[in-house]
Protein backbone atom coordinates (compact mmCIF):
# COMPACT_ATOMS: atom_id res chain seq x y z
CA UNK A 1 0.00 0.00 0.00
CA UNK A 2 1.47 3.40 -0.90
CA UNK A 3 2.05 5.94 1.85
CA UNK A 4 -0.80 8.42 2.19
CA UNK A 5 0.35 11.68 0.53
CA UNK A 6 -2.23 13.64 2.52
CA UNK A 7 0.18 13.43 5.44
CA UNK A 8 2.78 15.70 3.81
CA UNK A 9 3.23 18.77 6.01
CA UNK A 10 1.29 17.30 8.91
CA UNK A 11 2.51 18.12 12.42
CA UNK A 12 1.65 15.53 15.03
CA UNK A 13 0.78 16.49 18.60
CA UNK A 14 3.80 16.83 20.90
CA UNK A 15 4.64 13.68 22.83
CA UNK A 16 3.90 13.33 26.50
CA UNK A 17 6.74 14.74 28.65
CA UNK A 18 9.74 12.39 28.73
CA UNK A 19 11.96 12.50 31.80
CA UNK A 20 15.60 11.78 30.97
CA UNK A 21 17.07 9.60 33.71
CA UNK A 22 20.66 8.70 34.54
CA UNK A 23 19.69 5.03 34.55
CA UNK A 24 18.28 5.19 31.02
CA UNK A 25 21.32 7.06 29.73
CA UNK A 26 23.66 4.46 31.28
CA UNK A 27 21.58 1.63 29.81
CA UNK A 28 21.77 3.24 26.37
CA UNK A 29 25.52 3.86 26.67
CA UNK A 30 25.99 0.20 27.67
CA UNK A 31 23.91 -0.92 24.69
CA UNK A 32 26.07 1.02 22.22
CA UNK A 33 29.21 -0.23 24.01
CA UNK A 34 30.48 3.25 24.90
CA UNK A 35 32.33 3.34 28.26
CA UNK A 36 32.64 7.17 28.38
CA UNK A 37 32.29 8.28 32.04
CA UNK A 38 30.35 11.46 31.16
CA UNK A 39 27.40 9.14 30.43
CA UNK A 40 27.52 7.50 33.88
CA UNK A 41 29.48 9.48 36.43
CA UNK A 42 28.07 12.79 37.62
CA UNK A 43 31.45 14.02 38.83
CA UNK A 44 33.04 13.31 35.43
CA UNK A 45 30.16 15.10 33.69
CA UNK A 46 30.48 18.10 36.01
CA UNK A 47 34.22 18.23 35.43
CA UNK A 48 33.40 18.48 31.71
CA UNK A 49 31.11 21.45 32.39
CA UNK A 50 27.69 19.76 32.51
CA UNK A 51 25.12 19.99 35.29
CA UNK A 52 24.62 16.21 35.38
CA UNK A 53 25.45 13.18 33.24
CA UNK A 54 24.83 13.77 29.56
CA UNK A 55 23.52 11.37 26.94
CA UNK A 56 25.43 10.15 23.87
CA UNK A 57 24.61 12.19 20.74
CA UNK A 58 22.35 9.52 19.24
CA UNK A 59 20.31 9.13 22.45
CA UNK A 60 18.04 11.83 21.01
CA UNK A 61 16.57 9.10 18.80
CA UNK A 62 15.03 7.47 21.88
CA UNK A 63 13.15 10.69 22.57
CA UNK A 64 12.24 11.41 18.96
CA UNK A 65 11.04 7.81 18.64
CA UNK A 66 8.45 8.59 21.29
CA UNK A 67 6.99 11.10 18.84
CA UNK A 68 7.88 8.98 15.81
CA UNK A 69 5.94 6.03 17.13
CA UNK A 70 2.76 8.04 16.69
CA UNK A 71 3.79 8.50 13.04
CA UNK A 72 4.75 4.85 12.53
CA UNK A 73 1.61 3.46 14.16
CA UNK A 74 -0.79 5.84 12.41
CA UNK A 75 -2.73 3.33 10.32
CA UNK A 76 -4.04 5.94 7.90
CA UNK A 77 -0.46 6.86 6.98
CA UNK A 78 -0.06 3.23 5.86
CA UNK A 79 3.56 2.48 6.72
CA UNK A 80 4.49 -1.25 6.68
CA UNK A 81 7.12 -1.34 9.41
CA UNK A 82 8.74 -4.70 8.50
CA UNK A 83 9.58 -3.16 5.10
CA UNK A 84 11.07 -0.03 6.67
CA UNK A 85 14.80 0.67 6.89
CA UNK A 86 16.48 3.85 8.04
CA UNK A 87 17.65 5.99 5.13
CA UNK A 88 19.18 9.11 6.66
CA UNK A 89 19.48 10.66 10.08
CA UNK A 90 20.63 14.06 11.16
CA UNK A 91 20.72 15.87 14.51
CA UNK A 92 21.19 19.57 15.26
CA UNK A 93 21.98 20.20 18.91
CA UNK A 94 21.61 23.31 21.01
CA UNK A 95 23.15 21.38 23.91
CA UNK A 96 23.51 17.74 25.02
CA UNK A 97 20.49 15.89 26.35
CA UNK A 98 21.13 15.89 30.11
CA UNK A 99 19.83 13.74 32.97
CA UNK A 100 16.97 15.54 34.67
CA UNK A 101 15.68 17.11 31.45
CA UNK A 102 11.94 16.78 30.96
CA UNK A 103 11.37 17.06 27.23
CA UNK A 104 8.71 16.70 24.58
CA UNK A 105 9.15 15.73 20.96
CA UNK A 106 6.99 17.03 18.15
CA UNK A 107 7.21 15.52 14.67
CA UNK A 108 6.30 17.07 11.32
CA UNK A 109 6.27 15.10 8.07
CA UNK A 110 8.38 17.26 5.77
CA UNK A 111 8.68 15.03 2.69
CA UNK A 112 7.08 11.97 1.10
CA UNK A 113 8.53 10.88 -2.21
CA UNK A 114 9.12 7.84 -4.40
CA UNK A 115 12.66 6.68 -5.19
CA UNK A 116 12.50 3.78 -7.62
CA UNK A 117 10.24 1.20 -6.01
CA UNK A 118 10.78 2.66 -2.54
CA UNK A 119 9.02 5.44 -0.70
CA UNK A 120 11.02 7.93 1.37
CA UNK A 121 9.35 9.54 4.38
CA UNK A 122 11.15 12.42 6.09
CA UNK A 123 10.20 13.76 9.50
CA UNK A 124 11.58 16.69 11.46
CA UNK A 125 11.23 16.33 15.21
CA UNK A 126 11.81 19.20 17.61
CA UNK A 127 12.94 18.19 21.09
CA UNK A 128 12.41 20.89 23.70
CA UNK A 129 12.27 20.98 27.46
CA UNK A 130 8.84 21.49 28.97
CA UNK A 131 10.10 25.01 29.80
CA UNK A 132 10.48 25.60 26.04
CA UNK A 133 14.27 25.41 25.65
CA UNK A 134 15.37 23.86 22.36
CA UNK A 135 17.66 20.87 22.92
CA UNK A 136 17.83 19.04 19.61
CA UNK A 137 16.21 18.75 16.21
CA UNK A 138 16.16 15.24 14.71
CA UNK A 139 15.60 14.83 10.96
CA UNK A 140 14.87 11.23 9.95
CA UNK A 141 14.30 9.67 6.55
CA UNK A 142 12.68 6.25 6.59
CA UNK A 143 12.66 4.04 3.50
CA UNK A 144 9.69 1.79 2.92
CA UNK A 145 10.96 -0.79 0.47
CA UNK A 146 8.84 -1.84 -2.49
CA UNK A 147 5.83 0.35 -1.75
CA UNK A 148 5.99 2.76 -4.70
CA UNK A 149 4.14 1.86 -7.87
CA UNK B 1 39.13 7.66 25.18
CA UNK B 2 41.66 10.19 24.05
CA UNK B 3 42.65 13.32 25.89
CA UNK B 4 41.33 16.74 25.00
CA UNK B 5 42.02 18.23 21.58
CA UNK B 6 41.87 21.98 21.06
CA UNK B 7 40.80 23.96 18.03
CA UNK B 8 44.20 25.57 17.61
CA UNK B 9 46.08 22.28 17.40
CA UNK B 10 44.03 20.67 14.60
CA UNK B 11 44.40 21.26 10.87
CA UNK B 12 42.06 20.80 7.93
CA UNK B 13 43.01 17.65 6.06
CA UNK B 14 44.26 15.89 9.18
CA UNK B 15 43.38 12.21 9.28
CA UNK B 16 42.21 10.63 12.53
CA UNK B 17 43.19 7.16 13.69
CA UNK B 18 40.73 4.47 12.58
CA UNK B 19 38.77 2.38 15.09
CA UNK B 20 36.92 -0.93 14.90
CA UNK B 21 33.71 -1.63 16.80
CA UNK B 22 32.28 -5.16 17.07
CA UNK B 23 28.57 -5.93 16.67
CA UNK B 24 26.93 -9.23 17.59
CA UNK B 25 23.37 -10.49 17.80
CA UNK B 26 23.57 -9.75 21.53
CA UNK B 27 24.53 -6.13 20.75
CA UNK B 28 21.37 -5.82 18.66
CA UNK B 29 19.09 -7.38 21.27
CA UNK B 30 20.50 -4.99 23.87
CA UNK B 31 20.07 -2.08 21.49
CA UNK B 32 16.45 -3.12 20.84
CA UNK B 33 15.79 -2.97 24.57
CA UNK B 34 17.64 0.26 25.25
CA UNK B 35 16.28 2.14 22.24
CA UNK B 36 12.77 0.71 22.15
CA UNK B 37 13.20 -0.17 18.45
CA UNK B 38 12.07 -3.81 18.27
CA UNK B 39 11.72 -3.98 14.48
CA UNK B 40 11.90 -7.74 13.79
CA UNK B 41 14.59 -7.31 11.10
CA UNK B 42 17.06 -6.61 13.92
CA UNK B 43 16.52 -9.89 15.80
CA UNK B 44 14.52 -12.40 13.75
CA UNK B 45 16.50 -14.07 10.97
CA UNK B 46 13.46 -15.87 9.55
CA UNK B 47 11.47 -12.68 9.06
CA UNK B 48 14.54 -10.66 7.95
CA UNK B 49 15.14 -13.17 5.15
CA UNK B 50 11.44 -13.37 4.28
CA UNK B 51 11.42 -9.62 3.54
CA UNK B 52 14.43 -9.89 1.24
CA UNK B 53 17.32 -9.04 3.57
CA UNK B 54 20.46 -11.22 3.56
CA UNK B 55 20.21 -11.86 7.32
CA UNK B 56 19.49 -9.93 10.51
CA UNK B 57 20.81 -6.36 10.10
CA UNK B 58 22.00 -3.86 12.70
CA UNK B 59 19.87 -0.85 13.51
CA UNK B 60 21.09 2.08 11.45
CA UNK B 61 21.13 4.00 14.72
CA UNK B 62 23.47 1.43 16.26
CA UNK B 63 25.93 2.07 13.43
CA UNK B 64 25.47 5.83 13.78
CA UNK B 65 26.09 5.47 17.52
CA UNK B 66 29.48 3.86 16.80
CA UNK B 67 30.36 6.77 14.52
CA UNK B 68 29.20 9.12 17.28
CA UNK B 69 31.44 7.36 19.77
CA UNK B 70 34.33 7.74 17.35
CA UNK B 71 33.69 11.50 17.21
CA UNK B 72 33.31 12.03 20.96
CA UNK B 73 36.32 9.82 21.79
CA UNK B 74 38.44 11.92 19.46
CA UNK B 75 37.02 15.30 20.49
CA UNK B 76 37.31 14.74 24.25
CA UNK B 77 34.95 15.61 27.11
CA UNK B 78 35.34 19.39 26.82
CA UNK B 79 33.91 19.43 23.28
CA UNK B 80 30.33 19.60 22.06
CA UNK B 81 28.74 17.89 19.08
CA UNK B 82 26.74 20.59 17.29
CA UNK B 83 25.52 18.68 14.24
CA UNK B 84 25.70 15.04 13.27
CA UNK B 85 24.25 13.50 10.12
CA UNK B 86 24.61 10.29 8.13
CA UNK B 87 23.11 8.44 5.22
CA UNK B 88 22.70 4.68 5.67
CA UNK B 89 24.01 3.38 2.37
CA UNK B 90 24.17 -0.33 3.07
CA UNK B 91 23.07 -2.51 6.00
CA UNK B 92 25.48 -3.99 8.55
CA UNK B 93 24.71 -7.70 8.23
CA UNK B 94 25.12 -9.55 11.53
CA UNK B 95 25.38 -13.33 11.12
CA UNK B 96 24.67 -15.81 13.94
CA UNK B 97 28.12 -17.40 13.68
CA UNK B 98 29.60 -16.70 17.10
CA UNK B 99 31.66 -13.80 15.71
CA UNK B 100 29.18 -11.30 14.32
CA UNK B 101 30.31 -8.27 12.36
CA UNK B 102 32.56 -5.24 12.80
CA UNK B 103 32.12 -1.58 11.96
CA UNK B 104 35.32 0.20 10.92
CA UNK B 105 35.20 3.96 11.35
CA UNK B 106 37.72 6.51 10.15
CA UNK B 107 37.62 10.26 9.85
CA UNK B 108 39.24 13.37 8.45
CA UNK B 109 39.05 16.98 9.52
CA UNK B 110 37.35 18.38 6.47
CA UNK B 111 37.16 22.02 7.44
CA UNK B 112 37.75 24.46 10.27
CA UNK B 113 34.86 26.87 10.82
CA UNK B 114 34.57 29.97 12.95
CA UNK B 115 33.38 29.69 16.53
CA UNK B 116 35.94 26.94 17.28
CA UNK B 117 33.96 24.48 15.17
CA UNK B 118 35.42 21.75 12.96
CA UNK B 119 33.73 19.56 10.38
CA UNK B 120 34.65 15.87 10.52
CA UNK B 121 34.05 13.71 7.45
CA UNK B 122 33.50 10.12 8.58
CA UNK B 123 33.69 6.80 6.81
CA UNK B 124 32.17 3.58 8.15
CA UNK B 125 32.61 0.18 6.55
CA UNK B 126 31.48 -3.32 7.45
CA UNK B 127 32.92 -6.35 5.63
CA UNK B 128 34.55 -3.87 3.26
CA UNK B 129 31.26 -2.21 2.22
CA UNK B 130 30.52 1.43 2.98
CA UNK B 131 27.63 1.42 5.45
CA UNK B 132 27.49 5.20 5.98
CA UNK B 133 27.87 7.90 3.37
CA UNK B 134 27.63 11.69 3.67
CA UNK B 135 28.58 11.18 7.32
CA UNK B 136 29.54 14.51 8.88
CA UNK B 137 29.84 15.83 12.39
CA UNK B 138 30.32 19.43 13.39
CA UNK B 139 32.09 19.65 16.74
CA UNK B 140 32.91 22.69 18.85
CA UNK B 141 36.34 22.34 20.43
CA UNK B 142 37.82 24.24 23.34
HADDOCK unambig.tbl for C-alpha pairs under 7 A between the chains (distance, minus, plus):
assign (segid A and resid 27 and name CA) (segid B and resid 34 and name CA) 6.17 0.50 0.50
assign (segid A and resid 28 and name CA) (segid B and resid 34 and name CA) 5.21 0.50 0.50
assign (segid A and resid 28 and name CA) (segid B and resid 35 and name CA) 6.96 0.50 0.50
assign (segid A and resid 31 and name CA) (segid B and resid 27 and name CA) 6.56 0.50 0.50
assign (segid A and resid 31 and name CA) (segid B and resid 30 and name CA) 5.38 0.50 0.50
assign (segid A and resid 31 and name CA) (segid B and resid 31 and name CA) 5.13 0.50 0.50
assign (segid A and resid 31 and name CA) (segid B and resid 34 and name CA) 6.40 0.50 0.50
assign (segid A and resid 32 and name CA) (segid B and resid 31 and name CA) 6.79 0.50 0.50
assign (segid A and resid 32 and name CA) (segid B and resid 62 and name CA) 6.52 0.50 0.50
assign (segid A and resid 32 and name CA) (segid B and resid 65 and name CA) 6.47 0.50 0.50
assign (segid A and resid 34 and name CA) (segid B and resid 69 and name CA) 6.64 0.50 0.50
assign (segid A and resid 48 and name CA) (segid B and resid 77 and name CA) 5.64 0.50 0.50
assign (segid A and resid 48 and name CA) (segid B and resid 78 and name CA) 5.33 0.50 0.50
assign (segid A and resid 57 and name CA) (segid B and resid 68 and name CA) 6.51 0.50 0.50
assign (segid A and resid 58 and name CA) (segid B and resid 65 and name CA) 5.78 0.50 0.50
assign (segid A and resid 62 and name CA) (segid B and resid 35 and name CA) 5.48 0.50 0.50
assign (segid A and resid 82 and name CA) (segid B and resid 39 and name CA) 6.72 0.50 0.50
assign (segid A and resid 82 and name CA) (segid B and resid 40 and name CA) 6.88 0.50 0.50
assign (segid A and resid 82 and name CA) (segid B and resid 41 and name CA) 6.91 0.50 0.50
assign (segid A and resid 83 and name CA) (segid B and resid 51 and name CA) 6.89 0.50 0.50
assign (segid A and resid 86 and name CA) (segid B and resid 60 and name CA) 6.00 0.50 0.50
assign (segid A and resid 86 and name CA) (segid B and resid 88 and name CA) 6.71 0.50 0.50
assign (segid A and resid 87 and name CA) (segid B and resid 87 and name CA) 5.98 0.50 0.50
assign (segid A and resid 87 and name CA) (segid B and resid 88 and name CA) 5.25 0.50 0.50
assign (segid A and resid 88 and name CA) (segid B and resid 86 and name CA) 5.76 0.50 0.50
assign (segid A and resid 88 and name CA) (segid B and resid 87 and name CA) 4.24 0.50 0.50
assign (segid A and resid 88 and name CA) (segid B and resid 88 and name CA) 5.75 0.50 0.50
assign (segid A and resid 89 and name CA) (segid B and resid 85 and name CA) 5.54 0.50 0.50
assign (segid A and resid 89 and name CA) (segid B and resid 86 and name CA) 5.50 0.50 0.50
assign (segid A and resid 89 and name CA) (segid B and resid 87 and name CA) 6.46 0.50 0.50
assign (segid A and resid 90 and name CA) (segid B and resid 84 and name CA) 5.57 0.50 0.50
assign (segid A and resid 90 and name CA) (segid B and resid 85 and name CA) 3.80 0.50 0.50
assign (segid A and resid 90 and name CA) (segid B and resid 86 and name CA) 6.27 0.50 0.50
assign (segid A and resid 91 and name CA) (segid B and resid 83 and name CA) 5.57 0.50 0.50
assign (segid A and resid 91 and name CA) (segid B and resid 84 and name CA) 5.21 0.50 0.50
assign (segid A and resid 91 and name CA) (segid B and resid 85 and name CA) 6.11 0.50 0.50
assign (segid A and resid 92 and name CA) (segid B and resid 82 and name CA) 5.99 0.50 0.50
assign (segid A and resid 92 and name CA) (segid B and resid 83 and name CA) 4.53 0.50 0.50
assign (segid A and resid 92 and name CA) (segid B and resid 84 and name CA) 6.69 0.50 0.50
assign (segid A and resid 93 and name CA) (segid B and resid 82 and name CA) 5.05 0.50 0.50
assign (segid A and resid 93 and name CA) (segid B and resid 83 and name CA) 6.06 0.50 0.50
assign (segid A and resid 94 and name CA) (segid B and resid 82 and name CA) 6.89 0.50 0.50
